[in-house]
C-alpha cells in the first residue's frame, strides 16, 4: 500500500514539484490549495494519468483550524490516514516597511506558521498510533541569515517555522520524524516575479554555484528525507541554497 502524503500549497511552485516527484515514486498524493482550484485539479488529473497513484485535490485555508480538520477528515475517508505531511503553504506580502500593516503581518504568520501547526496537530495522533510519521516543514534561508526588510513578516514566519520544527521533533519522537528544509532563491514563477534585473543579478553573485535553484531540486531533497535511507535524520534543518551568502 502506498504511503499517503499531504502537501499544503501544492498547486504551484515548490509544492507542485514535490507532488510530482513523490507521485513518480509511488506515493499517494493530496494536493492542498486555497485559491488555485483549476490549477490544482489539472495537477490532480495529470498525476493520476501519468503515474497511476491515488490523488486528491482539496481546498482549505491552513490558517483556519476548522478547514484543516475538515480537509484531514476527507483525506481519511477517501484514502486513509496521512503518513507524511509536507508543510509548504506560505504567503509573502512583500512591501516597504513603512507601508506594512499589522493585519498583513498577522496573516503571514497565520498561514506560514499557524498553518503548519494546525496541520501537524491534526495528523500526528494517527502517526503515533501507527508508530510511523514524517513531517517536513518548508522554511527558508530568510529565516536563518538572509534578510529583506520588505518581507520582514515573511522572514519572521520562516524563523518561527524552524523553531516549530525543533519543538515538534522533540514532542513527537521517536516515531514521527520532523525536519525542515530552508531553500534559498528558487526559480519559481513567483519567486523571481517583481524584482528588477539589477537586484536579481546582485543576488545571484552571492550564490556560489552562480544560478538559482530549481523547484525539482527541493523536491529531490524532500523525497530523500521521507525515504527509509533517511531514517536516522531527525530534528534537522537542511539548507538548499547553492552556497548562498547572507544578504542585507
Buried (B, 14 or more C-beta within 10 A) or exposed (E): EBBBBBBBBBBBBBBBBBBBBBBBBEBBBBBBBBEBEEBBBEBBEBBBEEBEBBBBBBBBBBBBBEBBBBBBEBBBEEBBBBBBBBBBBBBBBBBEEEEBEEEBBEBBBBBBBBBBBBBBEBBBEBBEEEEBBBBBBBBBBBBBEBBBEBBBBBBBBBBBBBEBBBEBBEEBEEEBBBBBBBBBBBBBEEBBEEEEEEEBEEBBEBBEEEEBBBBBBBBBBBBEBBEEEBEEEBBBBBBBBBEBEEBE
